[in-house]
Amino acid sequence: MKGIERLVFVGLNGYAVALDRETGEIVWSNNELKSGYVTLLLDGDRLIVSTNGYIFCLDPLTGRVIWNNHMKGYGGGAPTALVSVRGQSSQVLTQQAAEATAWQAAASANHTTSHTTSS
């Protein structure tokens, strides 16, 4: 069994799928979800999946359904926003990547400047 850090999760047309990060091979696929647009959130040791007005909680290592909730009366069929205090949304990850890139560029510029002035 692969560790969670070795997996990439994808939601497609009512499916949640885990892929091997290095090879792209399918590790598991769950077709128990209702069809439609799928939104995923990795929340620590749970994969939260929203599709067509249903919320599912999956084991991210196996794809097994831990629980589900029909969310009756909240609508369905539209993309869902999922946020967790433990997980990170793609916006947060994008911001962190931009900050890391800026920090690396500044560190590289400082390193070049220090070599130029000490020569």
OpenMM code with the backbone's topology and positions (N, CA, C; nanometers):
from openmm import Vec3, app, unit

residues = "MET LYS GLY ILE GLU ARG LEU VAL PHE VAL GLY LEU ASN GLY TYR ALA VAL ALA LEU ASP ARG GLU THR GLY GLU ILE VAL TRP SER ASN ASN GLU LEU LYS SER GLY TYR VAL THR LEU LEU LEU ASP GLY ASP ARG LEU ILE VAL SER THR ASN GLY TYR ILE PHE CYS LEU ASP PRO LEU THR GLY ARG VAL ILE TRP ASN ASN HIS MET LYS GLY TYR GLY GLY GLY ALA PRO THR ALA LEU VAL SER VAL ARG GLY GLN SER SER GLN VAL LEU THR GLN GLN ALA ALA GLU ALA THR ALA TRP GLN ALA ALA ALA SER ALA ASN HIS THR THR SER HIS THR THR SER SER".split()
positions = [
    Vec3(0.0842, -0.1179, 0.0000),
    Vec3(0.0000, 0.0000, 0.0000),
    Vec3(0.0890, 0.1246, 0.0000),
    Vec3(0.0528, 0.2197, -0.0793),
    Vec3(0.1303, 0.3430, -0.0904),
    Vec3(0.0891, 0.4404, 0.0187),
    Vec3(0.1858, 0.5191, 0.0676),
    Vec3(0.1552, 0.6228, 0.1646),
    Vec3(0.0796, 0.7355, 0.0981),
    Vec3(0.0088, 0.8114, 0.1781),
    Vec3(-0.0750, 0.9195, 0.1259),
    Vec3(0.0067, 1.0224, 0.0476),
    Vec3(0.1336, 1.0426, 0.0878),
    Vec3(0.2180, 1.1404, 0.0187),
    Vec3(0.2563, 1.0950, -0.1216),
    Vec3(0.2342, 0.9695, -0.1543),
    Vec3(0.2660, 0.9151, -0.2873),
    Vec3(0.1464, 0.9189, -0.3818),
    Vec3(0.0347, 0.9758, -0.3355),
    Vec3(-0.0880, 0.9735, -0.4142),
    Vec3(-0.1301, 1.1120, -0.4608),
    Vec3(-0.1951, 1.1154, -0.5770),
    Vec3(-0.2593, 1.2346, -0.6311),
    Vec3(-0.4056, 1.1971, -0.6507),
    Vec3(-0.4972, 1.2827, -0.6076),
    Vec3(-0.6396, 1.2522, -0.6136),
    Vec3(-0.7065, 1.3344, -0.7228),
    Vec3(-0.7928, 1.2666, -0.7999),
    Vec3(-0.8601, 1.3290, -0.9133),
    Vec3(-1.0082, 1.2945, -0.9061),
    Vec3(-1.0928, 1.3934, -0.9344),
    Vec3(-1.2368, 1.3698, -0.9430),
    Vec3(-1.2826, 1.3898, -1.0856),
    Vec3(-1.3461, 1.2871, -1.1429),
    Vec3(-1.3919, 1.2924, -1.2814),
    Vec3(-1.5292, 1.2282, -1.2949),
    Vec3(-1.6281, 1.3041, -1.3427),
    Vec3(-1.7583, 1.2504, -1.3799),
    Vec3(-1.8131, 1.1453, -1.2839),
    Vec3(-1.8210, 1.1786, -1.1565),
    Vec3(-1.8764, 1.0870, -1.0580),
    Vec3(-1.7786, 0.9856, -1.0026),
    Vec3(-1.6530, 0.9959, -1.0357),
    Vec3(-1.5498, 0.9054, -0.9854),
    Vec3(-1.4486, 0.9827, -0.9010),
    Vec3(-1.4002, 0.9195, -0.7963),
    Vec3(-1.2817, 0.9663, -0.7243),
    Vec3(-1.1738, 0.8630, -0.7540),
    Vec3(-1.0560, 0.9111, -0.7904),
    Vec3(-0.9475, 0.8224, -0.8320),
    Vec3(-0.8192, 0.8661, -0.7630),
    Vec3(-0.7399, 0.7686, -0.7184),
    Vec3(-0.6067, 0.7970, -0.6639),
    Vec3(-0.5048, 0.7458, -0.7651),
    Vec3(-0.4100, 0.8322, -0.7980),
    Vec3(-0.3032, 0.7972, -0.8905),
    Vec3(-0.1696, 0.7970, -0.8182),
    Vec3(-0.0799, 0.7112, -0.8627),
    Vec3(0.0568, 0.7134, -0.8123),
    Vec3(0.1225, 0.8412, -0.8625),
    Vec3(0.1783, 0.9202, -0.7729),
    Vec3(0.2386, 1.0491, -0.8071),
    Vec3(0.3521, 1.0352, -0.9085),
    Vec3(0.4289, 0.9280, -0.9023),
    Vec3(0.5450, 0.9103, -0.9891),
    Vec3(0.5118, 0.8505, -1.1255),
    Vec3(0.4173, 0.7558, -1.1288),
    Vec3(0.3902, 0.6825, -1.2526),
    Vec3(0.2586, 0.7191, -1.3192),
    Vec3(0.1656, 0.7776, -1.2435),
    Vec3(0.0337, 0.8079, -1.2966),
    Vec3(-0.0591, 0.6871, -1.3001),
    Vec3(-0.0125, 0.5731, -1.2529),
    Vec3(-0.0958, 0.4526, -1.2506),
    Vec3(-0.2092, 0.4679, -1.1494),
    Vec3(-0.3240, 0.4081, -1.1816),
    Vec3(-0.4385, 0.4115, -1.0904),
    Vec3(-0.4104, 0.3186, -0.9729),
    Vec3(-0.4182, 0.3737, -0.8515),
    Vec3(-0.4013, 0.2962, -0.7287),
    Vec3(-0.5373, 0.2433, -0.6833),
    Vec3(-0.6388, 0.3291, -0.6860),
    Vec3(-0.7759, 0.2879, -0.6603),
    Vec3(-0.8715, 0.3818, -0.7323),
    Vec3(-0.9925, 0.3329, -0.7558),
    Vec3(-1.0986, 0.4113, -0.8184),
    Vec3(-1.2286, 0.3795, -0.7471),
    Vec3(-1.3064, 0.4825, -0.7145),
    Vec3(-1.4341, 0.4628, -0.6464),
    Vec3(-1.5457, 0.5081, -0.7398),
    Vec3(-1.6322, 0.4134, -0.7788),
    Vec3(-1.7448, 0.4467, -0.8663),
    Vec3(-1.8773, 0.4445, -0.7901),
    Vec3(-1.8727, 0.4489, -0.6559),
    Vec3(-1.9943, 0.4492, -0.5744),
    Vec3(-2.0562, 0.5879, -0.5620),
    Vec3(-1.9882, 0.6902, -0.6122),
    Vec3(-2.0368, 0.8269, -0.6007),
    Vec3(-2.1488, 0.8507, -0.7002),
    Vec3(-2.2303, 0.9490, -0.6726),
    Vec3(-2.3330, 0.9876, -0.7691),
    Vec3(-2.2626, 1.0575, -0.8841),
    Vec3(-2.3165, 1.0471, -1.0049),
    Vec3(-2.2500, 1.1081, -1.1206),
    Vec3(-2.2525, 1.2597, -1.1105),
    Vec3(-2.1653, 1.3242, -1.1835),
    Vec3(-2.1612, 1.4694, -1.1882),
    Vec3(-2.0235, 1.5240, -1.1571),
    Vec3(-2.0186, 1.6566, -1.1489),
    Vec3(-1.8948, 1.7276, -1.1178),
    Vec3(-1.8460, 1.6853, -0.9797),
    Vec3(-1.7171, 1.6537, -0.9664),
    Vec3(-1.6623, 1.6036, -0.8405),
    Vec3(-1.5605, 1.7036, -0.7864),
    Vec3(-1.5774, 1.7427, -0.6603),
    Vec3(-1.4829, 1.8287, -0.5906),
    Vec3(-1.4201, 1.7469, -0.4782),
    Vec3(-1.2880, 1.7589, -0.4628),
    Vec3(-1.2155, 1.6796, -0.3631),
    Vec3(-1.1405, 1.7694, -0.2658),
    Vec3(-1.1276, 1.7225, -0.1416),
    Vec3(-1.0461, 1.7899, -0.0417),
    Vec3(-0.9788, 1.6837, 0.0436),
    Vec3(-0.8473, 1.6831, 0.0461),
    Vec3(-0.7759, 1.5943, 0.1362),
    Vec3(-0.7679, 1.6644, 0.2710),
    Vec3(-0.8312, 1.6057, 0.3702),
    Vec3(-0.8389, 1.6631, 0.5045),
    Vec3(-0.7698, 1.5672, 0.6008),
    Vec3(-0.6385, 1.5790, 0.6117),
    Vec3(-0.5626, 1.4894, 0.6978),
    Vec3(-0.5723, 1.3465, 0.6482),
    Vec3(-0.6376, 1.2622, 0.7258),
    Vec3(-0.6497, 1.1212, 0.6896),
    Vec3(-0.7863, 1.0887, 0.6289),
    Vec3(-0.8541, 1.1878, 0.5749),
    Vec3(-0.9843, 1.1687, 0.5095),
    Vec3(-0.9847, 1.2429, 0.3759),
    Vec3(-1.0480, 1.1835, 0.2758),
    Vec3(-1.0683, 1.2490, 0.1477),
    Vec3(-1.2167, 1.2837, 0.1399),
    Vec3(-1.2484, 1.4131, 0.1421),
    Vec3(-1.3864, 1.4587, 0.1374),
    Vec3(-1.4214, 1.4846, -0.0088),
    Vec3(-1.5325, 1.4267, -0.0519),
    Vec3(-1.5735, 1.4324, -0.1919),
    Vec3(-1.7152, 1.4878, -0.1995),
    Vec3(-1.7354, 1.5861, -0.2850),
    Vec3(-1.8675, 1.6425, -0.3067),
    Vec3(-1.9063, 1.6202, -0.4521),
    Vec3(-2.0268, 1.5675, -0.4728),
    Vec3(-2.0776, 1.5485, -0.6076),
    Vec3(-2.2296, 1.5461, -0.6069),
    Vec3(-2.2893, 1.6288, -0.6897),
    Vec3(-2.4337, 1.6266, -0.7126),
    Vec3(-2.5179, 1.6333, -0.5853),
    Vec3(-2.4762, 1.7144, -0.4881),
    Vec3(-2.5530, 1.7291, -0.3647),
    Vec3(-2.5234, 1.6243, -0.2592),
    Vec3(-2.4268, 1.5385, -0.2827),
    Vec3(-2.3852, 1.4373, -0.1859),
    Vec3(-2.2449, 1.4697, -0.1369),
    Vec3(-2.2185, 1.4430, -0.0107),
    Vec3(-2.0847, 1.4534, 0.0453),
    Vec3(-2.0431, 1.3135, 0.0890),
    Vec3(-1.9255, 1.2723, 0.0482),
    Vec3(-1.8705, 1.1426, 0.0860),
    Vec3(-1.7400, 1.1648, 0.1603),
    Vec3(-1.7129, 1.0795, 0.2547),
    Vec3(-1.5837, 1.0768, 0.3221),
    Vec3(-1.5200, 0.9429, 0.2857),
    Vec3(-1.4033, 0.9489, 0.2208),
    Vec3(-1.3344, 0.8283, 0.1770),
    Vec3(-1.2036, 0.8104, 0.2528),
    Vec3(-1.1624, 0.6867, 0.2654),
    Vec3(-1.0280, 0.6564, 0.3142),
    Vec3(-0.9343, 0.6852, 0.1969),
    Vec3(-0.8415, 0.7797, 0.2091),
    Vec3(-0.7578, 0.8175, 0.0950),
    Vec3(-0.6610, 0.7077, 0.0494),
    Vec3(-0.6340, 0.6098, 0.1334),
    Vec3(-0.5426, 0.5017, 0.0943),
    Vec3(-0.6123, 0.3902, 0.0178),
    Vec3(-0.7452, 0.3756, 0.0384),
    Vec3(-0.8168, 0.2641, -0.0236),
    Vec3(-0.9338, 0.3066, -0.1119),
    Vec3(-0.9860, 0.4270, -0.0910),
    Vec3(-1.1045, 0.4717, -0.1632),
    Vec3(-1.2346, 0.4226, -0.1023),
    Vec3(-1.2271, 0.3499, 0.0086),
    Vec3(-1.3458, 0.2966, 0.0759),
    Vec3(-1.4287, 0.4116, 0.1349),
    Vec3(-1.5618, 0.4048, 0.1175),
    Vec3(-1.6523, 0.5052, 0.1741),
    Vec3(-1.6607, 0.4841, 0.3247),
    Vec3(-1.6282, 0.5898, 0.4008),
    Vec3(-1.6386, 0.5867, 0.5466),
    Vec3(-1.7782, 0.6328, 0.5893),
    Vec3(-1.8262, 0.7397, 0.5261),
    Vec3(-1.9622, 0.7871, 0.5482),
    Vec3(-2.0066, 0.8701, 0.4284),
    Vec3(-2.1376, 0.8942, 0.4181),
    Vec3(-2.1884, 0.9865, 0.3161),
    Vec3(-2.3107, 1.0582, 0.3705),
    Vec3(-2.3400, 1.1738, 0.3127),
    Vec3(-2.4505, 1.2576, 0.3562),
    Vec3(-2.5153, 1.3166, 0.2311),
    Vec3(-2.6442, 1.2957, 0.2150),
    Vec3(-2.7146, 1.3440, 0.0965),
    Vec3(-2.7310, 1.4957, 0.0948),
    Vec3(-2.7160, 1.5634, 0.2036),
    Vec3(-2.7288, 1.7095, 0.2109),
    Vec3(-2.8604, 1.7566, 0.1480),
    Vec3(-2.9670, 1.6871, 0.1780),
    Vec3(-3.0994, 1.7159, 0.1231),
    Vec3(-3.1394, 1.8606, 0.1521),
    Vec3(-3.1880, 1.9283, 0.0483),
    Vec3(-3.2347, 2.0653, 0.0620),
    Vec3(-3.1277, 2.1707, 0.0379),
    Vec3(-3.0032, 2.1290, 0.0108),
    Vec3(-2.8953, 2.2246, -0.0132),
    Vec3(-2.8625, 2.2402, -0.1610),
    Vec3(-2.9388, 2.1772, -0.2476),
    Vec3(-2.9139, 2.1872, -0.3912),
    Vec3(-2.8137, 2.0832, -0.4362),
    Vec3(-2.7897, 2.0806, -0.5643),
    Vec3(-2.6950, 1.9829, -0.6156),
    Vec3(-2.6598, 2.0121, -0.7593),
    Vec3(-2.5585, 1.9467, -0.8062),
    Vec3(-2.5190, 1.9593, -0.9456),
    Vec3(-2.4207, 2.0710, -0.9741),
    Vec3(-2.3983, 2.1608, -0.8810),
    Vec3(-2.3042, 2.2710, -0.9036),
    Vec3(-2.1720, 2.2406, -0.8343),
    Vec3(-2.0629, 2.2958, -0.8860),
    Vec3(-1.9342, 2.2778, -0.8165),
    Vec3(-1.9437, 2.3263, -0.6724),
    Vec3(-1.8734, 2.2585, -0.5843),
    Vec3(-1.8796, 2.2872, -0.4417),
    Vec3(-1.7452, 2.3369, -0.3923),
    Vec3(-1.7467, 2.4318, -0.3011),
    Vec3(-1.6237, 2.4770, -0.2370),
    Vec3(-1.6047, 2.3965, -0.1092),
    Vec3(-1.4885, 2.3341, -0.0929),
    Vec3(-1.4565, 2.2578, 0.0264),
    Vec3(-1.3336, 2.3197, 0.0916),
    Vec3(-1.3401, 2.3430, 0.2210),
    Vec3(-1.2296, 2.4036, 0.2941),
    Vec3(-1.2151, 2.3315, 0.4267),
    Vec3(-1.0920, 2.3172, 0.4734),
    Vec3(-1.0668, 2.2512, 0.6003),
    Vec3(-0.9558, 2.3242, 0.6742),
    Vec3(-0.9619, 2.3222, 0.8062),
    Vec3(-0.8528, 2.3814, 0.8836),
    Vec3(-0.7296, 2.2915, 0.8791),
    Vec3(-0.7486, 2.1622, 0.8510),
    Vec3(-0.6342, 2.0709, 0.8413),
    Vec3(-0.5842, 2.0576, 0.6990),
    Vec3(-0.6765, 2.0535, 0.6030),
    Vec3(-0.6371, 2.0431, 0.4631),
    Vec3(-0.6077, 2.1818, 0.4103),
    Vec3(-0.5610, 2.1891, 0.2879),
    Vec3(-0.5340, 2.3187, 0.2274),
    Vec3(-0.6009, 2.3246, 0.0917),
    Vec3(-0.6653, 2.4374, 0.0632),
    Vec3(-0.7281, 2.4531, -0.0668),
    Vec3(-0.6192, 2.4811, -0.1694),
    Vec3(-0.6519, 2.4676, -0.2958),
    Vec3(-0.5538, 2.4922, -0.4008),
    Vec3(-0.5081, 2.6375, -0.4005),
    Vec3(-0.5938, 2.7310, -0.3582),
    Vec3(-0.5540, 2.8723, -0.3492),
    Vec3(-0.4399, 2.8895, -0.2503),
    Vec3(-0.4497, 2.8258, -0.1352),
    Vec3(-0.3456, 2.8362, -0.0333),
    Vec3(-0.2155, 2.7765, -0.0866),
    Vec3(-0.2245, 2.6607, -0.1504),
    Vec3(-0.1041, 2.5966, -0.2039),
    Vec3(-0.0397, 2.6810, -0.3129),
    Vec3(-0.1212, 2.7427, -0.3991),
    Vec3(-0.0685, 2.8292, -0.5039),
    Vec3(0.0026, 2.9498, -0.4428),
    Vec3(-0.0572, 3.0088, -0.3393),
    Vec3(0.0042, 3.1228, -0.2714),
    Vec3(0.1361, 3.0822, -0.2059),
    Vec3(0.1377, 2.9660, -0.1412),
    Vec3(0.2611, 2.9190, -0.0777),
    Vec3(0.3702, 2.8946, -0.1811),
    Vec3(0.3343, 2.8385, -0.2961),
    Vec3(0.4329, 2.8140, -0.4018),
    Vec3(0.4891, 2.9455, -0.4542),
    Vec3(0.4039, 3.0464, -0.4704),
    Vec3(0.4496, 3.1777, -0.5173),
    Vec3(0.5430, 3.2422, -0.4151),
    Vec3(0.5094, 3.2301, -0.2872),
    Vec3(0.5948, 3.2853, -0.1820),
    Vec3(0.7299, 3.2144, -0.1782),
    Vec3(0.7300, 3.0832, -0.1950),
    Vec3(0.8560, 3.0069, -0.1955),
    Vec3(0.9424, 3.0462, -0.3145),
    Vec3(0.8799, 3.0659, -0.4307),
    Vec3(0.9539, 3.1070, -0.5504),
    Vec3(1.0142, 3.2453, -0.5301),
    Vec3(0.9375, 3.3377, -0.4734),
    Vec3(0.9877, 3.4733, -0.4473),
    Vec3(1.1027, 3.4690, -0.3480),
    Vec3(1.0904, 3.3862, -0.2434),
    Vec3(1.1968, 3.3748, -0.1436),
    Vec3(1.3237, 3.3197, -0.2068),
    Vec3(1.3099, 3.2166, -0.2928),
    Vec3(1.4265, 3.1587, -0.3608),
    Vec3(1.4928, 3.2602, -0.4525),
    Vec3(1.4128, 3.3383, -0.5236),
    Vec3(1.4680, 3.4408, -0.6128),
    Vec3(1.5438, 3.5462, -0.5324),
    Vec3(1.4885, 3.5876, -0.4180),
    Vec3(1.5553, 3.6868, -0.3334),
    Vec3(1.6843, 3.6290, -0.2762),
    Vec3(1.6815, 3.5039, -0.2320),
    Vec3(1.8007, 3.4401, -0.1766),
    Vec3(1.9081, 3.4264, -0.2831),
    Vec3(1.8673, 3.3936, -0.4044),
    Vec3(1.9626, 3.3810, -0.5154),
    Vec3(2.0245, 3.5161, -0.5490),
    Vec3(1.9418, 3.6213, -0.5504),
    Vec3(1.9916, 3.7562, -0.5784),
    Vec3(2.0889, 3.8006, -0.4703),
    Vec3(2.0580, 3.7716, -0.3436),
    Vec3(2.1476, 3.8074, -0.2329),
    Vec3(2.2784, 3.7307, -0.2419),
    Vec3(2.2714, 3.6038, -0.2819),
    Vec3(2.3910, 3.5208, -0.2955),
    Vec3(2.4810, 3.5767, -0.4066),
    Vec3(2.4195, 3.6160, -0.5208),
    Vec3(2.4949, 3.6730, -0.6317),
    Vec3(2.5579, 3.8058, -0.5920),
    Vec3(2.4834, 3.8893, -0.5203),
    Vec3(2.5328, 4.0197, -0.4755),
    Vec3(2.6504, 4.0026, -0.3795),
    Vec3(2.6430, 3.9060, -0.2872),
    Vec3(2.7494, 3.8874, -0.1909),
    Vec3(2.8771, 3.8371, -0.2586),
    Vec3(2.8633, 3.7561, -0.3643),
    Vec3(2.9813, 3.7100, -0.4382),
    Vec3(3.0426, 3.8249, -0.5184),
    Vec3(2.9600, 3.9126, -0.5722),
    Vec3(3.0082, 4.0239, -0.6532),
    Vec3(3.0828, 4.1248, -0.5649),
    Vec3(3.0310, 4.1539, -0.4461),
    Vec3(3.0922, 4.2550, -0.3610),
    Vec3(3.2150, 4.2007, -0.2882),
    Vec3(3.2247, 4.0696, -0.2673),
    Vec3(3.3397, 4.0171, -0.1951),
    Vec3(3.4561, 3.9840, -0.2868),
    Vec3(3.4380, 3.9883, -0.4169),
    Vec3(3.5455, 3.9550, -0.5105),
    Vec3(3.6438, 4.0651, -0.5273),
] * unit.nanometer
topology = app.Topology()
chain = topology.addChain("A")
for resn in residues:
    res = topology.addResidue(resn, chain)
    for name in ("N", "CA", "C"):
        topology.addAtom(name, app.Element.getBySymbol(name[0]), res)
